[in-house]
Amino acid sequence: MYHGDKKRTKSTSGALASGFMRTDLWREGAWLDLWSVVHFLSGSSIGLGLSFLHFGAAASVVLVLLSLISYEMWEALVHIQETPANRFMDVLVGMVSFLLTFFFLVPRLSLPTLVRTFGLIFTINILLSIFGWRASQKAALFEKHLRARYATQHTQFLEQKAHLRKTFRRKKARSRESFAQEKREESSRANVD
């Protein structure tokens, strides 16, 4: 639906196949969306976190790239539908933020500042993810109710249409019958005269 559940019902064009389109703040964008902020913060968190582990630059870059790609593959496996461009941008945004953080920010920070920065960015990242998840769940539930209501009204419309059609046909048949009867009566009066 959406992140977690946020994007599952989205089609690749950004609109739902049946014509419904989410308009909430956490909806999926074709390239970038509010979830891109979460991916950016995730890349920064990973960059700050990996600096504590001292894996080295090449190993860290490969590890992060594989992790970000794996996460997008997991999203596809659990049917979180995104446009291919959005999946690509999620990896790119995460990777760019990781590279900026790991190679430019981390070397300039003292250990206490690094720890505080990691804590702050990680906390904001988690909070945004939770808010986005909740908003997406609400939107998905609203959409489910809207679809059910639409289906009910559509069924009622089809039933009314069939009833009106049947009524119209009966009236039309009666009208023809009445018209034919009038013609016969006219014809019989003309024959009598």
Number of C-alpha atoms within 10 A of each C-alpha: 20 25 22 18 21 25 23 18 22 22 16 17 11 19 15 13 12 8 6 14 15 18 10 11 13 21 23 28 18 16 15 16 16 14 23 20 17 21 24 21 23 24 29 28 26 22 26 24 18 19 19 12 9 10 12 10 14 8 11 20 18 10 13 20 18 13 13 22 18 13 15 18 14 12 20 14 10 12 16 20 24 28 18 12 13 21 21 16 18 25 23 19 21 26 24 15 19 28 20 14 20 23 14 11 15 21 12 11 12 9 12 9 12 19 14 11 17 19 15 12 16 19 14 16 20 14 13 17 19 14 12 23 19 17 19 24 18 14 22 20 12 13 16 12 12 13 14 12 12 12 12 12 12 12 12 12 12 12 12 12 12 12 12 12 12 12 12 12 12 12 12 12 12 12 12 12 12 12 12 12 12 12 12 12 12 12 12 11 10 9 8 7 6
